[in-house]
Amino acid sequence: MNPQQQRVSAFTFEFTHLAPQLLTPIGISTPFDPATPLDKRPKIKEVQALWDTGASGCVITKRLAAKLNLIAVGTGTSKGIGGEHQCSTFVVNLFLPNGIAFAGVMVSDSPLEDNFDVIIGMNVITQGDMALSHVGGKTLFSFRMPSIQKLDFAPKQTHVNIPVPKRRPNDPCHCGSGRKFKKCHGARA
């Protein structure tokens, strides 16, 4: 199939604020062959997913693995922000918004509990193109698959000097955390 005939799927989420996390709804199920008749397919569960470019692979919570009655296909050691832990690995199907589907994705489980059940890692993200913008104080997150062209903003921009406001230590942090700059992003500088 030549590039002009490829099926391209994409979705965009516009948040009402500067999003501190990229959370989107996705579907997840036990693995099945896409040729399986609709009435024979397992139920697809809708969950919240965090898109994480720092994760090399996809991760699910132990709670979700139990709900889906997943059967482990292996074990290993996972290293992440919560430290190092033993994990089980599973195979699942992932259903992103707007018809983007991944069959037979290897995921590991995590004991971490948060406001999401799945972490979308680089093993999925690298299959397509991802873009973020924050115009007007709102995050816009867009993803398309497959990757069909480079996204490079630099060649199209002319040099413009934009004054950067000086942040004082006691100013509210620009990230929206509600903390003072010196106690949040200023502490990292």
Backbone as numpy.savetxt, mean C-alpha at the origin, in Angstrom:
# Nx Ny Nz CAx CAy CAz Cx Cy Cz
1.22 -9.88 -27.08 0.37 -8.70 -27.08 1.26 -7.47 -27.08
1.06 -6.58 -28.02 1.91 -5.39 -28.05 1.40 -4.38 -27.03
2.26 -3.38 -26.67 1.90 -2.44 -25.61 0.58 -1.69 -25.85
0.23 -1.43 -27.12 -1.01 -0.72 -27.40 -2.24 -1.57 -27.07
-2.08 -2.90 -27.00 -3.20 -3.78 -26.76 -3.28 -4.24 -25.30
-2.32 -3.85 -24.47 -2.36 -4.25 -23.07 -3.56 -3.65 -22.37
-4.16 -4.44 -21.47 -5.26 -3.93 -20.65 -4.63 -3.17 -19.49
-4.94 -1.91 -19.36 -4.42 -1.09 -18.28 -5.55 -0.81 -17.31
-5.31 -1.10 -16.05 -6.28 -0.80 -14.99 -5.65 0.20 -14.04
-6.48 1.08 -13.51 -5.96 2.11 -12.60 -7.04 2.50 -11.60
-6.59 3.07 -10.49 -7.52 3.64 -9.53 -6.88 4.86 -8.89
-7.71 5.73 -8.38 -7.26 6.93 -7.69 -8.11 7.12 -6.44
-7.44 7.46 -5.34 -8.12 7.81 -4.10 -7.74 9.24 -3.76
-8.75 10.06 -3.49 -8.50 11.42 -3.05 -8.94 11.51 -1.60
-7.99 11.79 -0.74 -8.27 11.93 0.68 -8.75 13.35 0.95
-9.45 13.55 2.04 -9.97 14.87 2.37 -8.95 15.70 3.15
-7.76 15.15 3.35 -6.73 15.78 4.17 -5.36 15.27 3.70
-4.30 15.75 4.32 -2.97 15.19 4.08 -2.93 13.85 4.80
-2.90 12.78 4.05 -2.99 11.44 4.63 -1.65 11.02 5.26
-1.66 10.67 6.55 -0.43 10.20 7.18 -0.10 8.75 6.77
-1.10 8.04 6.23 -0.92 6.67 5.74 -1.73 6.54 4.46
-1.26 5.70 3.55 -2.02 5.40 2.35 -2.84 4.14 2.61
-4.07 4.34 3.03 -4.98 3.23 3.33 -6.07 3.17 2.27
-6.27 1.98 1.70 -7.33 1.78 0.72 -8.05 0.47 1.00
-9.29 0.36 0.58 -9.96 -0.93 0.70 -9.43 -1.87 -0.39
-9.29 -3.14 -0.06 -8.93 -4.16 -1.04 -9.75 -5.41 -0.72
-9.72 -6.35 -1.62 -10.32 -7.65 -1.37 -9.22 -8.69 -1.23
-9.49 -9.72 -0.44 -8.52 -10.80 -0.26 -9.31 -12.11 -0.14
-8.74 -13.17 -0.68 -9.38 -14.48 -0.57 -8.32 -15.57 -0.54
-8.78 -16.77 -0.24 -7.91 -17.93 -0.41 -7.63 -18.04 -1.90
-6.53 -18.67 -2.29 -6.19 -18.71 -3.72 -7.18 -19.57 -4.51
-7.44 -19.13 -5.73 -8.25 -19.93 -6.66 -7.83 -19.59 -8.08
-8.06 -20.49 -8.97 -7.75 -20.29 -10.38 -8.77 -19.31 -10.95
-8.30 -18.27 -11.68 -9.24 -17.30 -12.25 -10.27 -17.93 -13.19
-9.99 -19.13 -13.69 -10.94 -19.81 -14.57 -12.07 -20.49 -13.79
-11.98 -20.51 -12.47 -13.00 -21.13 -11.63 -14.34 -20.41 -11.84
-15.42 -21.17 -12.04 -16.74 -20.52 -12.19 -17.07 -19.65 -10.97
-17.79 -18.58 -11.20 -18.11 -17.62 -10.13 -18.76 -18.27 -8.91
-19.66 -19.23 -9.13 -20.36 -19.83 -8.00 -19.50 -20.80 -7.20
-18.30 -21.12 -7.69 -17.39 -22.05 -7.01 -16.21 -21.33 -6.35
-16.12 -20.02 -6.54 -15.01 -19.25 -5.98 -15.21 -19.00 -4.49
-14.10 -18.91 -3.74 -14.24 -18.57 -2.32 -14.70 -17.12 -2.17
-15.27 -16.83 -1.01 -15.74 -15.49 -0.73 -14.55 -14.53 -0.64
-14.72 -13.35 -1.20 -13.69 -12.31 -1.13 -14.03 -11.40 0.04
-13.08 -11.25 0.96 -13.29 -10.42 2.15 -12.71 -9.03 1.89
-13.49 -7.98 2.17 -12.99 -6.62 2.01 -12.33 -6.16 3.30
-11.10 -5.66 3.17 -10.32 -5.20 4.31 -9.60 -3.90 3.96
-9.02 -3.26 4.95 -8.19 -2.07 4.74 -6.75 -2.51 4.52
-6.09 -1.85 3.57 -4.68 -2.15 3.28 -3.84 -0.89 3.38
-2.66 -1.04 3.90 -1.66 0.03 3.98 -0.66 -0.20 2.85
-0.43 0.81 2.04 0.57 0.74 0.97 1.90 1.17 1.56
2.90 0.30 1.52 4.16 0.53 2.22 5.36 0.23 1.31
6.00 1.28 0.81 7.17 1.08 -0.06 8.38 0.59 0.72
8.30 0.59 2.04 9.39 0.07 2.87 9.27 -1.43 3.13
8.17 -2.03 2.72 7.97 -3.47 2.91 8.31 -4.19 1.61
9.19 -5.16 1.68 9.57 -5.87 0.46 8.46 -6.78 -0.03
7.66 -7.31 0.88 6.57 -8.20 0.49 5.29 -7.84 1.21
4.21 -8.46 0.79 2.91 -8.23 1.41 2.81 -8.97 2.74
2.05 -8.39 3.66 1.91 -8.92 5.00 0.42 -8.88 5.37
-0.04 -9.88 6.12 -1.40 -9.87 6.65 -1.33 -10.08 8.16
-2.36 -9.66 8.84 -2.38 -9.88 10.29 -2.71 -11.34 10.57
-2.28 -11.80 11.73 -2.62 -13.16 12.16 -4.14 -13.30 12.27
-4.79 -12.22 12.70 -6.25 -12.21 12.83 -6.92 -12.50 11.48
-6.43 -11.87 10.40 -7.01 -12.08 9.08 -6.72 -13.50 8.57
-5.51 -13.98 8.81 -5.18 -15.35 8.39 -6.14 -16.35 9.03
-6.48 -16.12 10.30 -7.41 -17.01 11.00 -8.82 -16.90 10.43
-9.27 -15.65 10.14 -10.61 -15.45 9.59 -10.78 -16.13 8.24
-9.70 -16.13 7.44 -9.76 -16.74 6.11 -9.48 -18.24 6.14
-9.17 -18.78 7.34 -8.80 -20.19 7.47 -7.66 -20.57 6.54
-6.67 -19.69 6.45 -5.53 -19.95 5.57 -4.66 -21.07 6.12
-4.10 -21.84 5.23 -3.20 -22.92 5.60 -1.78 -22.48 5.26
-0.90 -22.50 6.26 0.48 -22.06 6.05 1.18 -22.96 5.03
1.95 -22.34 4.14 2.74 -23.09 3.17 4.22 -23.08 3.53
4.56 -22.34 4.60 5.95 -22.27 5.05 6.08 -21.40 6.28
7.30 -21.29 6.77 7.60 -20.43 7.91 8.89 -19.68 7.62
9.12 -18.64 8.39 10.34 -17.87 8.22 10.48 -16.85 9.32
11.45 -15.97 9.13 11.70 -14.88 10.06 11.43 -13.58 9.32
10.65 -12.72 9.93 10.34 -11.43 9.34 11.00 -10.33 10.16
11.61 -9.39 9.46 12.23 -8.24 10.13 11.46 -7.00 9.72
11.01 -6.25 10.69 10.24 -5.05 10.40 10.36 -4.04 11.50
9.50 -3.05 11.44 9.54 -1.97 12.41 9.26 -2.48 13.82
8.51 -3.58 13.94 8.21 -4.16 15.24 9.29 -5.11 15.73
10.40 -5.18 15.00 11.48 -6.09 15.36 11.46 -7.35 14.52
12.10 -8.37 15.01 12.19 -9.63 14.29 11.24 -10.64 14.93
10.51 -11.39 14.10 9.60 -12.39 14.65 9.46 -13.56 13.68
9.07 -14.68 14.22 8.79 -15.86 13.40 7.44 -15.63 12.72
7.34 -16.03 11.47 6.09 -15.83 10.75 5.75 -17.07 9.93
4.50 -17.16 9.61 4.02 -18.18 8.68 3.81 -17.51 7.34
3.93 -18.27 6.26 3.66 -17.74 4.93 2.43 -18.44 4.35
1.70 -17.68 3.55 0.45 -18.15 2.96 0.40 -17.69 1.52
-0.49 -18.29 0.75 -0.76 -17.85 -0.61 -2.19 -17.34 -0.64
-2.39 -16.14 -1.20 -3.71 -15.53 -1.27 -3.91 -14.90 -2.65
-5.14 -14.53 -2.93 -5.45 -13.69 -4.08 -5.79 -12.31 -3.54
-5.26 -11.27 -4.18 -5.53 -9.89 -3.79 -6.33 -9.20 -4.89
-7.31 -8.40 -4.48 -8.16 -7.68 -5.42 -8.11 -6.20 -5.07
-7.37 -5.45 -5.87 -7.26 -4.01 -5.66 -8.46 -3.33 -6.30
-8.68 -2.06 -6.00 -9.82 -1.36 -6.60 -9.75 -1.37 -8.13
-10.90 -1.26 -8.74 -11.07 -1.12 -10.18 -10.57 -2.31 -11.00
-10.74 -3.51 -10.46 -10.47 -4.71 -11.24 -9.02 -5.14 -11.33
-8.15 -4.60 -10.51 -6.75 -5.02 -10.51 -6.62 -6.21 -9.58
-6.24 -7.37 -10.13 -6.20 -8.59 -9.33 -4.83 -9.25 -9.42
-4.43 -9.87 -8.32 -3.19 -10.62 -8.24 -3.52 -12.00 -7.71
-3.25 -13.03 -8.48 -3.52 -14.40 -8.05 -2.22 -15.02 -7.53
-2.34 -15.80 -6.47 -1.20 -16.54 -5.94 -0.10 -15.69 -5.35
-0.46 -14.71 -4.54 0.53 -13.82 -3.90 0.99 -14.45 -2.59
2.30 -14.54 -2.42 2.87 -15.03 -1.16 2.86 -13.89 -0.15
2.28 -14.16 1.02 2.23 -13.17 2.10 2.76 -13.82 3.37
3.24 -13.00 4.28 3.63 -13.51 5.60 2.69 -12.88 6.62
2.59 -13.52 7.79 1.72 -12.95 8.81 2.53 -12.12 9.79
1.83 -11.28 10.51 2.46 -10.38 11.47 1.61 -10.32 12.73
2.27 -10.26 13.88 1.52 -10.12 15.13 1.03 -8.69 15.37
1.51 -7.75 14.55 1.13 -6.35 14.74 -0.35 -6.16 14.46
-1.01 -5.37 15.28 -2.42 -5.04 15.09 -2.51 -3.53 14.91
-3.24 -3.11 13.91 -3.39 -1.69 13.63 -4.76 -1.47 13.02
-4.94 -0.37 12.31 -6.23 -0.07 11.69 -6.31 -0.63 10.27
-5.47 -1.62 9.95 -5.49 -2.27 8.65 -5.15 -3.75 8.85
-5.53 -4.58 7.88 -5.28 -6.02 7.96 -4.22 -6.50 6.98
-3.89 -5.67 5.97 -2.94 -6.07 4.94 -1.95 -4.94 4.71
-0.70 -5.29 4.49 0.30 -4.34 4.00 0.60 -4.73 2.56
0.41 -3.77 1.65 0.76 -3.98 0.25 2.23 -3.59 0.13
3.07 -4.57 -0.15 4.51 -4.35 -0.24 5.00 -4.19 -1.66
6.31 -4.08 -1.79 6.92 -3.83 -3.09 6.73 -4.96 -4.08
6.46 -6.19 -3.62 6.23 -7.27 -4.57 4.97 -7.01 -5.41
4.04 -6.21 -4.92 2.87 -5.80 -5.70 3.09 -4.43 -6.31
3.59 -3.48 -5.51 3.75 -2.09 -5.99 4.61 -2.03 -7.25
5.66 -2.84 -7.34 6.56 -2.79 -8.50 5.93 -3.35 -9.77
4.74 -3.87 -9.68 4.05 -4.37 -10.88 3.39 -3.24 -11.68
3.36 -2.05 -11.09 2.68 -0.94 -11.77 3.36 0.38 -11.49
2.61 1.45 -11.71 3.09 2.82 -11.48 2.26 3.43 -10.36
2.93 4.15 -9.48 2.28 4.76 -8.33 2.64 6.24 -8.29
1.67 7.10 -8.00 1.93 8.54 -7.92 1.17 9.13 -6.74
1.79 10.14 -6.13 1.19 10.88 -5.01 1.27 12.36 -5.29
0.24 13.08 -4.90 0.32 14.54 -4.90 -0.43 15.04 -3.67
-0.13 16.26 -3.28 -0.70 16.81 -2.05 -1.17 18.24 -2.26
-1.70 18.53 -3.42 -2.15 19.87 -3.76 -3.36 20.25 -2.90
-3.35 21.48 -2.42 -4.48 21.98 -1.65 -4.67 21.30 -0.31
-3.61 20.69 0.22 -3.71 20.05 1.53 -4.48 18.74 1.51
-4.62 18.12 0.33 -5.30 16.83 0.20 -4.37 15.85 -0.52
-4.27 14.65 0.00 -3.46 13.62 -0.65 -4.26 12.96 -1.76
-3.63 12.83 -2.92 -4.20 12.12 -4.05 -3.25 10.97 -4.36
-3.75 9.75 -4.30 -2.95 8.54 -4.51 -3.50 7.81 -5.73
-2.63 7.52 -6.68 -3.05 6.86 -7.89 -2.12 5.70 -8.22
-2.69 4.60 -8.71 -1.91 3.40 -9.07 -2.47 2.85 -10.36
-1.57 2.42 -11.25 -2.01 1.75 -12.47 -1.13 0.54 -12.73
-1.72 -0.40 -13.44 -1.01 -1.63 -13.76 -1.44 -2.08 -15.15
-0.49 -2.50 -15.97 0.94 -2.59 -15.73 1.62 -1.24 -15.88
2.91 -1.23 -15.57 3.71 -0.03 -15.75 3.84 0.21 -17.26
3.45 1.39 -17.74 3.45 1.62 -19.18 4.31 2.80 -19.63
4.71 3.63 -18.68 5.59 4.74 -19.05 6.26 5.30 -17.80
7.35 6.02 -18.02 8.05 6.64 -16.89 7.23 7.81 -16.37
7.24 7.97 -15.05 6.66 9.14 -14.42 7.83 9.97 -13.90
8.16 11.03 -14.60 9.30 11.85 -14.22 8.89 13.30 -14.32
8.71 13.95 -13.19 8.24 15.31 -13.17 9.34 16.34 -13.45
10.58 16.00 -13.20 11.68 16.97 -13.30 11.87 17.56 -14.69
11.88 16.78 -15.78 12.14 17.39 -17.09 11.09 18.41 -17.52
9.89 18.33 -16.99 8.82 19.23 -17.41 8.77 20.51 -16.57
9.55 20.57 -15.51 9.51 21.72 -14.62 10.57 22.73 -15.00
10.22 23.99 -14.93 11.21 25.05 -15.04 11.65 25.38 -13.63
12.80 25.95 -13.50 13.32 26.28 -12.18 12.52 27.43 -11.59
11.94 27.20 -10.43 11.16 28.22 -9.74 11.63 28.26 -8.29
11.93 29.45 -7.83 12.30 29.61 -6.42 11.04 29.81 -5.60
10.76 28.88 -4.74 9.60 28.98 -3.86 10.11 29.20 -2.45
9.73 30.31 -1.82 10.22 30.55 -0.47 9.66 29.49 0.50
10.53 28.95 1.30 10.14 27.96 2.30 10.00 28.68 3.63
8.82 28.61 4.25 8.65 29.32 5.52 9.54 28.71 6.60
10.14 29.59 7.39 11.00 29.12 8.48 10.11 28.53 9.57
10.47 27.34 9.99 9.71 26.69 11.06 10.41 26.96 12.38
9.64 27.44 13.32 10.17 27.67 14.66 9.87 26.44 15.51
10.69 26.15 16.49 10.53 24.94 17.30 9.16 24.76 17.93
8.50 25.84 18.35 7.21 25.71 19.02 6.01 25.80 18.08
6.25 25.94 16.76 5.16 25.93 15.78 4.56 24.53 15.71
3.26 24.43 15.36 2.68 23.10 15.15 3.41 22.41 14.00
3.60 21.11 14.11 4.31 20.38 13.07 3.49 20.37 11.78
4.19 20.48 10.65 3.55 20.54 9.34 2.87 19.22 8.94
3.17 18.12 9.63 2.60 16.82 9.25 1.18 16.64 9.75
0.72 17.54 10.62 -0.65 17.44 11.11 -0.81 16.58 12.36
0.29 16.21 13.00 0.22 15.35 14.18 -0.38 16.05 15.39
-0.35 17.39 15.38 -0.84 18.15 16.53 0.26 18.43 17.54
1.44 17.87 17.31 2.57 18.09 18.22 3.39 19.29 17.75
4.22 19.81 18.63 5.11 20.90 18.26 6.17 20.36 17.30
6.63 21.23 16.39 7.63 20.85 15.40 8.87 20.25 16.06
9.34 20.85 17.17 10.56 20.38 17.82 10.40 18.98 18.39
9.17 18.57 18.72 8.92 17.24 19.30 8.54 16.21 18.23
8.40 16.66 16.99 7.95 15.75 15.93 9.02 15.70 14.84
8.78 16.32 13.69 9.73 16.26 12.59 10.99 17.09 12.87
10.89 18.10 13.73 12.08 18.90 14.08 13.10 18.10 14.88
12.63 17.08 15.59 13.54 16.25 16.38 14.40 15.37 15.48
13.95 15.16 14.24 14.69 14.30 13.30 15.73 15.06 12.53
15.63 16.38 12.55 16.55 17.20 11.75 17.94 17.22 12.33
